[in-house]
Amino acid sequence: MNGSGSLKLDAGIEKSWDVLLDPNVLKKCIMGCQKLELVEENKYNADLSIGIAAVKGKYESTIEIADIERPGHYKLIVKGEGGPGNVEAAGVIDLTPIDENTTQLSYTYEAEIGGKVAMIGQRMLGGVAKLIIQDFFKKLSKELKSIETSA
């Protein structure tokens, strides 16, 4: 399963970069994230509790940030395992400045799903993946706005 998308962030590229890599922000923005704990540089253990359709369940995950090219590019690698199954996903994030207060974020992702959850079909999983990604970026935009207004 794979996909891509883009959106505009209401912040300059440096601020967008800092917020995207802030573990406190990531914990707030990742759907169902109960714990996000640094285990080594750019690598986290996470406990996720997802409540959507057939992917509903608890997952123990690792989240790694790789291929870092500040302030415009990185790769996010997620591996998770839980009762409903397992997931291995990689997403590439690219930031491009539009002006000093706006940044274009483009992303691509690939994911492999295994276990019971894989039996529900690619179409439904694709919809769930889009929902999780949209939720993440909606929360991220909210975080950026709250940081901008408090600055």
Secondary structure, DSSP 8 states (H G I E B T S, - for coil): -EEEEEEEESS-HHHHHHHHT-HHHHHHHSTTEEEEEEEETTEEEEEEEE-SGGG-EEEEEEEEEEEEETTTEEEEEEEEEETTEEEEEEEEEEEEEEETTEEEEEEEEEEEEESGGGGG-HHHHHHHHHHHHHHHHHHHHHHHHHHHHH-
